[in-house]
Amino acid sequence: MLDLDAYLDRIGLAGRPGLAEVHRAHVTSVPFENLDPRRGIPVSLELDDLERKVVTDRRGGYCFEQNLLLKAALEALGAEVDMFLARMRLGTKPGVVRPRSHLVLRVSENGASWHADVGFARGILEPIPFGPGPTQEQSGWSLRVVEDAG
């Protein structure tokens, strides 16, 4: 079970913060990191191991590590969280279909569904409405979720 207080301390928060506050604090406190896979070190996705790496050892992680940790924290705060695999299109030529290799979250809070993703190096600062929709502007970045035909 996640030590919520230690996690919140790691990202500079305390108490019972809301989704947007936790998301922004995580994204601005925990770096994207894929050093272990590049060094051939296996990555564990067990919550205890993620907590030790990111919270105790104050390291970063890649999408699966970070979003699984965020999921545990948001659930500890009472949110309902679902996981989805997504395709990244950044830097991809039109017509090229990449594999579903990125973990994203849908967070249900107060009757709304939000797309949360703290595990992408150039990602979102705060949650955006879940599902395909209009372009969202965040600190000079334009973001859009699109649905593939297939």
N, CA, C and O of each residue as an XYZ file, in Angstrom:
600
protein
N       0.845     -1.180      0.000
C       0.000      0.000      0.000
C       0.889      1.242      0.000
O       1.870      1.304      0.741
N       0.558      2.200     -0.806
C       1.350      3.418     -0.962
C       1.361      4.252      0.316
O       0.329      4.434      0.963
N       2.528      4.749      0.665
C       2.647      5.724      1.756
C       2.313      7.084      1.146
O       3.183      7.770      0.611
N       1.031      7.459      1.236
C       0.545      8.673      0.583
C       1.270      9.911      1.087
O       1.614     10.784      0.290
N       1.508     10.008      2.379
C       2.194     11.189      2.927
C       3.601     11.328      2.359
O       4.030     12.435      2.034
N       4.325     10.214      2.237
C       5.684     10.257      1.673
C       5.638     10.671      0.203
O       6.467     11.463     -0.246
N       4.670     10.137     -0.548
C       4.517     10.509     -1.954
C       4.224     12.004     -2.076
O       4.858     12.702     -2.867
N       3.262     12.490     -1.292
C       2.913     13.909     -1.357
C       4.096     14.786     -0.963
O       4.312     15.839     -1.563
N       4.856     14.366      0.030
C       6.056     15.113      0.421
C       7.056     15.147     -0.734
O       7.682     16.179     -0.978
N       7.212     14.024     -1.448
C       8.137     13.940     -2.586
C       7.781     14.960     -3.669
O       8.666     15.506     -4.329
N       6.471     15.215     -3.848
C       6.060     16.157     -4.899
C       5.716     17.531     -4.332
O       5.189     18.387     -5.042
N       6.015     17.737     -3.050
C       5.863     19.068     -2.459
C       4.463     19.434     -2.002
O       4.125     20.615     -1.930
N       3.641     18.432     -1.690
C       2.276     18.686     -1.247
C       2.023     18.029      0.106
O       2.836     17.243      0.593
N       0.891     18.362      0.697
C       0.456     17.744      1.948
C      -1.062     17.796      1.991
O      -1.692     18.469      1.175
N      -1.641     17.088      2.939
C      -3.085     17.135      3.113
C      -3.827     16.293      2.105
O      -3.420     15.170      1.807
N      -4.917     16.826      1.574
C      -5.770     16.126      0.622
C      -5.924     16.951     -0.655
O      -7.012     17.460     -0.924
N      -4.867     17.092     -1.441
C      -4.946     17.900     -2.660
C      -5.836     17.253     -3.709
O      -6.079     16.046     -3.678
N      -6.316     18.068     -4.635
C      -7.150     17.585     -5.723
C      -6.334     17.067     -6.890
O      -5.107     17.162     -6.906
N      -7.031     16.525     -7.854
C      -6.409     15.917     -9.031
C      -5.456     16.857     -9.761
O      -4.305     16.494    -10.001
N      -5.907     18.045    -10.116
C      -5.066     18.971    -10.886
C      -3.808     19.347    -10.107
O      -2.721     19.444    -10.677
N      -3.961     19.556     -8.811
C      -2.810     19.938     -7.985
C      -1.789     18.800     -7.895
O      -0.586     19.037     -8.007
N      -2.261     17.576     -7.694
C      -1.357     16.418     -7.630
C      -0.675     16.217     -8.975
O       0.532     15.986     -9.033
N      -1.438     16.304    -10.049
C      -0.886     16.091    -11.395
C       0.239     17.085    -11.684
O       1.337     16.690    -12.076
N      -0.038     18.369    -11.490
C       0.968     19.403    -11.768
C       2.195     19.232    -10.874
O       3.326     19.358    -11.343
N       1.979     18.948     -9.593
C       3.106     18.776     -8.668
C       3.960     17.578     -9.066
O       5.187     17.644     -8.994
N       3.328     16.486     -9.483
C       4.091     15.302     -9.902
C       4.918     15.613    -11.142
O       6.118     15.342    -11.189
N       4.255     16.188    -12.146
C       4.935     16.476    -13.416
C       6.125     17.429    -13.232
O       7.128     17.312    -13.937
N       6.016     18.350    -12.307
C       7.086     19.334    -12.111
C       8.109     18.907    -11.053
O       9.087     19.615    -10.815
N       7.886     17.754    -10.421
C       8.808     17.289     -9.373
C       9.539     16.000     -9.718
O      10.643     15.765     -9.225
N       8.943     15.170    -10.552
C       9.512     13.851    -10.856
C       9.921     13.841    -12.327
O       9.068     13.973    -13.204
N      11.211     13.688    -12.604
C      11.655     13.732    -13.997
C      11.331     12.465    -14.784
O      11.251     11.369    -14.229
N      11.146     12.643    -16.095
C      11.086     11.492    -16.992
C      12.476     10.868    -16.976
O      13.482     11.568    -17.089
N      12.523      9.555    -16.835
C      13.819      8.869    -16.777
C      13.655      7.467    -17.341
O      12.736      6.740    -16.962
N      14.548      7.090    -18.245
C      14.557      5.717    -18.752
C      15.976      5.150    -18.698
O      16.398      4.425    -19.599
N      16.697      5.482    -17.646
C      18.093      5.067    -17.509
C      18.242      3.563    -17.311
O      19.121      2.947    -17.915
N      17.403      2.967    -16.480
C      17.547      1.536    -16.209
C      17.383      0.681    -17.465
O      18.238     -0.162    -17.732
N      16.316      0.866    -18.245
C      16.209      0.055    -19.469
C      17.395      0.252    -20.417
O      17.841     -0.698    -21.060
N      17.896      1.461    -20.501
C      19.045      1.721    -21.385
C      20.308      1.019    -20.894
O      21.188      0.683    -21.687
N      20.390      0.799    -19.582
C      21.547      0.106    -18.995
C      21.317     -1.391    -18.894
O      22.180     -2.117    -18.401
N      20.155     -1.866    -19.358
C      19.855     -3.290    -19.316
C      19.389     -3.775    -17.955
O      19.385     -4.978    -17.695
N      18.996     -2.854    -17.083
C      18.506     -3.218    -15.755
C      16.993     -3.387    -15.831
O      16.291     -2.465    -16.248
N      16.479     -4.549    -15.434
C      15.023     -4.752    -15.486
C      14.284     -3.743    -14.609
O      14.762     -3.361    -13.541
N      13.124     -3.323    -15.072
C      12.295     -2.365    -14.343
C      11.112     -3.114    -13.746
O      10.386     -3.809    -14.456
N      10.925     -2.970    -12.455
C       9.775     -3.572    -11.786
C       8.626     -2.566    -11.769
O       8.829     -1.373    -11.540
N       7.429     -3.064    -12.012
C       6.246     -2.221    -11.944
C       5.425     -2.505    -10.684
O       4.272     -2.088    -10.578
N       6.029     -3.216     -9.739
C       5.376     -3.454     -8.447
C       5.376     -2.152     -7.658
O       6.365     -1.419     -7.656
N       4.271     -1.869     -6.993
C       4.116     -0.598     -6.294
C       5.226     -0.348     -5.280
O       5.735      0.770     -5.194
N       5.611     -1.356     -4.515
C       6.686     -1.170     -3.533
C       7.986     -0.732     -4.204
O       8.695      0.133     -3.689
N       8.294     -1.329     -5.349
C       9.522     -0.990     -6.075
C       9.433      0.416     -6.675
O      10.411      1.164     -6.657
N       8.268      0.771     -7.204
C       8.080      2.120     -7.761
C       8.214      3.172     -6.664
O       8.851      4.207     -6.860
N       7.618      2.905     -5.525
C       7.692      3.846     -4.413
C       9.135      4.014     -3.940
O       9.580      5.129     -3.667
N       9.851      2.915     -3.847
C      11.263      2.985     -3.422
C      12.079      3.818     -4.416
O      12.860      4.679     -4.010
N      11.900      3.564     -5.702
C      12.684      4.258     -6.724
C      12.347      5.749     -6.797
O      13.242      6.592     -6.751
N      11.062      6.070     -6.911
C      10.651      7.450     -7.175
C      10.520      8.274     -5.892
O      10.934      9.433     -5.857
N       9.952      7.692     -4.851
C       9.723      8.445     -3.619
C      10.947      8.412     -2.714
O      11.476      9.464     -2.355
N      11.403      7.223     -2.340
C      12.515      7.102     -1.388
C      13.843      7.517     -2.004
O      14.583      8.308     -1.421
N      14.146      6.978     -3.195
C      15.433      7.274     -3.842
C      15.401      8.560     -4.661
O      16.430      8.991     -5.179
N      14.226      9.172     -4.779
C      14.041     10.463     -5.457
C      14.517     10.444     -6.914
O      15.119     11.402     -7.399
N      14.234      9.333     -7.596
C      14.556      9.221     -9.010
C      13.308      9.494     -9.831
O      12.249      9.806     -9.286
N      13.437      9.375    -11.131
C      12.315      9.522    -12.030
C      11.909      8.175    -12.576
O      12.256      7.132    -12.022
N      11.160      8.210    -13.684
C      10.734      6.979    -14.305
C      10.093      7.272    -15.644
O       9.919      8.429    -16.028
N       9.740      6.201    -16.357
C       9.063      6.376    -17.643
C       7.560      6.205    -17.433
O       7.116      6.037    -16.297
N       6.781      6.244    -18.490
C       5.320      6.361    -18.375
C       4.684      5.311    -17.477
O       3.854      5.653    -16.635
N       5.047      4.052    -17.632
C       4.411      3.019    -16.820
C       4.734      3.228    -15.343
O       3.844      3.122    -14.499
N       5.973      3.518    -15.024
C       6.358      3.723    -13.633
C       5.631      4.922    -13.025
O       5.033      4.821    -11.953
N       5.688      6.036    -13.709
C       5.117      7.260    -13.155
C       3.592      7.212    -13.078
O       3.010      7.598    -12.064
N       2.950      6.748    -14.132
C       1.492      6.740    -14.117
C       0.926      5.676    -13.177
O      -0.161      5.866    -12.631
N       1.636      4.558    -12.974
C       1.185      3.586    -11.980
C       1.300      4.158    -10.572
O       0.433      3.914     -9.732
N       2.351      4.909    -10.310
C       2.502      5.549     -9.007
C       1.419      6.619     -8.814
O       0.824      6.711     -7.741
N       1.168      7.417     -9.841
C       0.107      8.416     -9.763
C      -1.242      7.746     -9.524
O      -2.038      8.228     -8.719
N      -1.502      6.653    -10.208
C      -2.752      5.910    -10.028
C      -2.934      5.519     -8.566
O      -4.007      5.724     -7.999
N      -1.910      4.968     -7.961
C      -1.988      4.551     -6.555
C      -2.266      5.747     -5.644
O      -3.059      5.643     -4.708
N      -1.624      6.868     -5.915
C      -1.818      8.065     -5.089
C      -3.235      8.602     -5.242
O      -3.876      8.944     -4.249
N      -3.726      8.680     -6.463
C      -5.074      9.211     -6.684
C      -6.132      8.296     -6.073
O      -7.129      8.772     -5.529
N      -5.918      6.986     -6.163
C      -6.852      6.054     -5.524
C      -6.823      6.213     -4.008
O      -7.863      6.135     -3.354
N      -5.636      6.436     -3.449
C      -5.533      6.670     -2.005
C      -6.264      7.946     -1.597
O      -6.716      8.079     -0.460
N      -6.374      8.881     -2.538
C      -7.096     10.122     -2.288
C      -8.593      9.996     -2.601
O      -9.349     10.956     -2.444
N      -9.013      8.805     -3.045
C     -10.430      8.550     -3.260
C     -10.926      8.607     -4.686
O     -12.128      8.470     -4.914
N     -10.051      8.804     -5.657
C     -10.462      8.878     -7.064
C     -10.600      7.472     -7.653
O      -9.992      6.516     -7.170
N     -11.406      7.371     -8.695
C     -11.516      6.143     -9.463
C     -10.617      6.297    -10.687
O     -10.737      7.277    -11.422
N      -9.718      5.337    -10.911
C      -8.715      5.466    -11.969
C      -8.702      4.209    -12.840
O      -8.636      3.090    -12.332
N      -8.767      4.410    -14.157
C      -8.657      3.325    -15.127
C      -7.407      3.545    -15.963
O      -6.994      4.680    -16.200
N      -6.807      2.437    -16.407
C      -5.585      2.510    -17.220
C      -5.896      2.166    -18.667
O      -6.752      1.329    -18.954
N      -5.172      2.840    -19.589
C      -5.313      2.587    -21.021
C      -3.954      2.616    -21.686
O      -3.066      3.364    -21.278
N      -3.797      1.798    -22.709
C      -2.612      1.887    -23.548
C      -2.915      2.839    -24.692
O      -4.012      2.819    -25.252
N      -1.946      3.668    -25.036
C      -2.128      4.670    -26.086
C      -0.956      4.633    -27.050
O       0.110      4.092    -26.755
N      -1.188      5.227    -28.211
C      -0.125      5.394    -29.207
C       0.360      6.838    -29.140
O      -0.441      7.766    -29.028
N       1.655      7.016    -29.207
C       2.223      8.355    -29.266
C       2.405      8.725    -30.732
O       2.892      7.923    -31.529
N       2.012      9.931    -31.075
C       2.137     10.385    -32.459
C       3.198     11.454    -32.636
O       3.562     11.775    -33.767
N       3.695     12.007    -31.562
C       4.682     13.070    -31.644
C       5.870     12.614    -32.488
O       6.498     11.599    -32.186
N       6.171     13.357    -33.533
C       7.311     13.039    -34.392
C       7.045     11.946    -35.404
O       7.970     11.505    -36.086
N       5.808     11.498    -35.522
C       5.462     10.433    -36.459
C       4.899     11.020    -37.742
O       4.089     11.947    -37.708
N       5.327     10.479    -38.866
C       4.803     10.926    -40.156
C       3.361     10.460    -40.313
O       2.985      9.416    -39.781
N       2.549     11.229    -41.042
C       1.158     10.822    -41.287
C       1.095      9.425    -41.896
O       1.888      9.078    -42.772
N       0.144      8.635    -41.421
C      -0.036      7.282    -41.936
C       0.764      6.226    -41.206
O       0.490      5.037    -41.366
N       1.748      6.623    -40.407
C       2.540      5.661    -39.646
C       1.804      5.355    -38.348
O       1.453      6.262    -37.594
N       1.575      4.071    -38.096
C       0.876      3.661    -36.887
C       1.881      3.022    -35.937
O       2.467      1.980    -36.232
N       2.061      3.656    -34.821
C       2.961      3.117    -33.796
C       2.193      2.147    -32.902
O       0.964      2.187    -32.847
N       2.918      1.277    -32.204
C       2.237      0.362    -31.277
C       1.699      1.104    -30.065
O       2.135      2.213    -29.755
N       0.761      0.488    -29.394
C       0.258      1.035    -28.129
C       1.308      0.721    -27.057
O       1.358     -0.385    -26.518
N       2.126      1.700    -26.768
C       3.241      1.481    -25.847
C       3.320      2.530    -24.744
O       4.324      2.620    -24.038
N       2.268      3.318    -24.599
C       2.264      4.394    -23.615
C       1.075      4.214    -22.686
O      -0.047      4.003    -23.147
N       1.310      4.297    -21.376
C       0.238      4.156    -20.392
C      -0.332      5.519    -20.039
O       0.410      6.441    -19.702
N      -1.650      5.645    -20.116
C      -2.358      6.867    -19.714
C      -3.464      6.469    -18.745
O      -3.830      5.298    -18.639
N      -3.985      7.465    -18.044
C      -5.012      7.214    -17.038
C      -6.281      7.999    -17.339
O      -6.234      9.113    -17.860
N      -7.415      7.394    -16.999
C      -8.688      8.115    -16.965
C      -9.073      8.207    -15.497
O      -9.207      7.190    -14.817
N      -9.249      9.420    -15.018
C      -9.577      9.651    -13.622
C     -10.990     10.206    -13.548
O     -11.308     11.212    -14.182
N     -11.830      9.544    -12.772
C     -13.203     10.012    -12.569
C     -13.262     10.734    -11.234
O     -12.924     10.185    -10.186
N     -13.702     11.984    -11.309
C     -13.765     12.811    -10.105
C     -14.931     13.778    -10.237
O     -15.020     14.521    -11.214
N     -15.815     13.768     -9.262
C     -16.957     14.679     -9.221
C     -17.794     14.633    -10.502
O     -18.246     15.670    -10.987
N     -18.002     13.431    -11.049
C     -18.838     13.267    -12.222
C     -18.182     13.565    -13.558
O     -18.827     13.454    -14.601
N     -16.912     13.941    -13.544
C     -16.185     14.231    -14.786
C     -15.083     13.195    -14.994
O     -14.590     12.597    -14.037
N     -14.707     12.992    -16.251
C     -13.603     12.081    -16.585
C     -12.446     12.890    -17.141
O     -12.627     13.741    -18.012
N     -11.271     12.619    -16.634
C     -10.070     13.373    -16.993
C      -8.988     12.453    -17.521
O      -8.828     11.326    -17.053
N      -8.255     12.941    -18.493
C      -7.069     12.284    -19.036
C      -5.882     12.774    -18.210
O      -5.560     13.963    -18.218
N      -5.237     11.857    -17.499
C      -4.067     12.194    -16.691
C      -2.862     11.436    -17.233
O      -2.960     10.254    -17.564
N      -1.738     12.114    -17.318
C      -0.521     11.494    -17.855
C       0.679     12.271    -17.357
O       0.969     13.360    -17.854
N       1.383     11.715    -16.373
C       2.586     12.364    -15.843
C       3.857     11.698    -16.357
O       4.955     12.049    -15.924
N       3.724     10.757    -17.259
C       4.871      9.967    -17.687
C       5.346     10.217    -19.098
O       5.922      9.325    -19.720
N       5.120     11.400    -19.615
C       5.599     11.726    -20.953
C       6.463     12.964    -20.846
O       6.045     13.975    -20.281
N       7.663     12.888    -21.384
C       8.652     13.953    -21.184
C       8.160     15.336    -21.607
O       8.554     16.336    -21.007
N       7.312     15.410    -22.624
C       6.776     16.698    -23.075
C       5.257     16.636    -23.023
O       4.577     16.905    -24.013
N       4.736     16.275    -21.852
C       3.322     15.996    -21.730
C       2.499     17.120    -21.145
O       2.840     18.297    -21.260
N       1.413     16.729    -20.519
C       0.458     17.690    -20.001
C       0.807     18.078    -18.564
O       1.272     17.250    -17.781
N       0.578     19.340    -18.233
C       0.835     19.825    -16.881
C      -0.320     19.513    -15.947
O      -0.110     19.209    -14.773
N      -1.529     19.587    -16.459
C      -2.722     19.307    -15.671
C      -3.635     18.412    -16.500
O      -3.537     18.393    -17.727
N      -4.510     17.678    -15.846
C      -5.416     16.800    -16.587
C      -6.257     17.586    -17.595
O      -6.553     18.765    -17.403
N      -6.632     16.895    -18.673
C      -7.513     17.477    -19.676
C      -8.751     16.578    -19.769
O      -8.690     15.414    -19.374
N      -9.868     17.096    -20.283
C     -11.055     16.249    -20.412
C     -10.719     14.959    -21.165
O      -9.988     14.983    -22.155
N     -11.259     13.840    -20.689
C     -10.934     12.543    -21.271
C     -11.600     12.363    -22.625
O     -12.751     12.750    -22.830
N     -10.857     11.772    -23.534
C     -11.381     11.427    -24.843
C     -11.061     12.462    -25.887
O     -10.552     13.539    -25.576
N     -11.362     12.133    -27.135
C     -11.117     13.063    -28.224
C     -11.844     14.380    -27.988
O     -12.962     14.410    -27.473
N     -11.192     15.451    -28.373
C     -11.808     16.751    -28.176
C     -10.979     17.859    -28.773
O     -10.022     17.612    -29.507
N     -11.352     19.084    -28.454
C     -10.648     20.234    -29.025
C      -9.241     20.366    -28.445
O      -8.902     19.748    -27.436
N      -8.456     21.166    -29.095
C      -7.090     21.442    -28.641
C      -7.132     22.118    -27.275
O      -7.941     23.014    -27.035
N      -6.259     21.680    -26.399
C      -6.126     22.259    -25.063
C      -4.805     23.020    -25.008
O      -3.780     22.519    -25.470
N      -4.824     24.204    -24.456
C      -3.614     25.015    -24.314
C      -3.149     24.972    -22.867
O      -3.937     25.206    -21.950
N      -1.874     24.673    -22.660
C      -1.291     24.657    -21.323
C       0.118     25.228    -21.388
O       1.028     24.611    -21.941
N       0.280     26.396    -20.825
C       1.601     27.033    -20.737
C       2.321     27.076    -22.080
O       3.519     26.801    -22.155
N       1.598     27.418    -23.132
C       2.199     27.545    -24.451
C       2.238     26.270    -25.267
O       2.662     26.299    -26.422
N       1.810     25.152    -24.703
C       1.760     23.883    -25.419
C       0.335     23.661    -25.907
O      -0.624     23.941    -25.188
N       0.200     23.164    -27.118
C      -1.099     22.779    -27.655
C      -1.193     21.265    -27.621
O      -0.321     20.569    -28.142
N      -2.253     20.756    -27.008
C      -2.426     19.320    -26.827
C      -3.778     18.896    -27.384
O      -4.756     19.640    -27.307
N      -3.820     17.684    -27.949
C      -5.083     17.202    -28.478
C      -5.083     15.685    -28.412
O      -4.093     15.040    -28.757
N      -6.179     15.127    -27.975
C      -6.364     13.690    -27.987
C      -7.236     13.365    -29.193
O      -8.301     13.954    -29.374
N      -6.778     12.424    -30.018
C      -7.524     12.025    -31.199
C      -7.802     10.532    -31.118
O      -7.084      9.776    -30.464
N      -8.867     10.133    -31.806
C      -9.226      8.721    -31.863
C      -8.833      8.174    -33.225
O      -9.125      8.780    -34.256
N      -8.164      7.018    -33.225
C      -7.820      6.364    -34.477
C      -9.054      5.687    -35.059
O      -9.940      5.249    -34.325
N      -9.100      5.607    -36.378
C     -10.225      4.962    -37.045
C     -10.311      3.487    -36.668
O     -11.405      2.926    -36.611
N      -9.170      2.857    -36.413
C      -9.164      1.427    -36.093
C      -9.141      1.185    -34.632
O      -9.133      0.034    -34.196
